[in-house]
Amino acid sequence: MKNILPIFLLLFASLSCITDDSVPFNGIEFDGTGYRPIYATAEEVAKIQIQEPRLLSKPGKIYLLDPYIFVNESGEGIHVINNSDPKNPENLSFISIPGNYDMAAKGSWLYADNMSNMVVFDISDPKSPKLTKTIADAIPVNNYPSFRNIYFECAEDKKGIVIGWEKVPMSERPKCYR
Amino acid sequence: MKKLAPLFFIGLTLIGLIMLLIGCQENADSSVSPQTGVGGSMARFAITGNTLYIVSKESLEVYDIANAGNPVKAQKKDMNVGIETIFPYQNHLFIGANDGMYIYNNSNPNNPSFVTKYTHIQSCDPVVVQGQYAYVTLRSGVACRLGNTFSSLDVVDVSNKSQPVMVSTQAMTSPYGLGVSGNKLFVCEGENGFKVMDITEPRNPVLKHHFEDLPSYDVIVRNNNLIITGEKGLFQYRYDNSDNVEFLSKIPVL
């Protein structure tokens, strides 16, 4: 068994160098779907709004600052939920933040990512958080989807800033893979 | 050494019993100051005291938030690409990356120092820590685990921070976030549900419940309450020290 491993590794390494369309990267077959970048302009990325509570659609990460729960809506912002009664959580507001996936909070302050920017909110009134600060380029970002073992259209800077990825049917295998 | 093993386990059991009796079970909650919140294991943001840590794909960014409304950049630590998650525990930061688990010492919060990189794990996924053990889920996929398509839950002894040692591994289906508290370990299995495991013997998590109808991505454990997100919405449960799990509420996806 010990002798087989290096051979596998060698085989693996050699496969990864082949770009011939007939051979899938890393042995993952193209299944007719891939991820396509969703582009936005710099103005759109900076457009942060406090909105009425909205329904969950693609909930992601969560953060608890008793009695509030912050629920990320993948790539779109943060639901602010009053969880004083865990049997009856109340959706208070939605902070629309393009390219948002993460957050943390302390005292009456909420920190979140807005693409490569960090944004700070005063949440003393969780029904109407206030954007108080934007720190540009706080978080180096990469232009690829967070998923693995998938094919995706390579992002192009000239088309704008990538704020998210959507899985769509594709007639041919896109060039990028991770 | 083998002769010592039974003694070790008896010792552990005794310690466990004593902790139960005096009711001061140590868990991750105890390191959280009242003003600061707690994230799930999938988080890239973490706060301890007056410091905000952010892991980007390739760096650890450190912000001083002593003046909370005005974060000031304190430090940037360049790391390899493929950083995914951060979990603070006591005076260490456990960082999950594609190529392993990094441990930083943050006794000096604004300037964490690199301790070790545990490369035995080829992982895309997060880590939680309790006591001397780190629990790590590894989701299958050759890009995460070279030449291997096996998903697992690994237990790593991190009592010596500069020399972590894997003590057990078991198969999982499609694990994402996880949470730990007391003698319970919770594992989000993506579209394959949610698992409750017993870690009375911390080196060997034992499956107690598998909620197959509860797709789950991340979980927060706090005071016997579970907050879970998944493709069906936000779910809350309460569990007790027997193996009862009570549904509290859900905010569905529509």
Interface residues (C-beta under 8 A of the other chain):
Chain A: L5 F8 L9 F12 N26 G27 I28 L55 L56 S57 K58 P59 G60 K61 I62 Y63 L64 L65 D66 I69 V71 I81 N83 P86 K87 N88 P89 N91 Y101 D102 M103 A104 A105 K106 G107 S108 W109 Y111 A112 D113 M118 V120 D122 T132 K133 I135 A138 I139 P140 V141 N142 R148 N149 R178
Chain B: Q35 T36 G37 V38 G39 G40 M42 A43 R44 F45 A46 I47 L52 I54 S56 K57 E58 S59 E61 Y63 I65 A68 G69 N70 P71 K73 V81 C124 R139 G141 V142 A143 C144 L146 G147 Y217 D218 V219 I220 R222 N225 I227 T229 G230 E231 G233 L234 Q236 R238 L248 S249 I251 P252 V253 L254
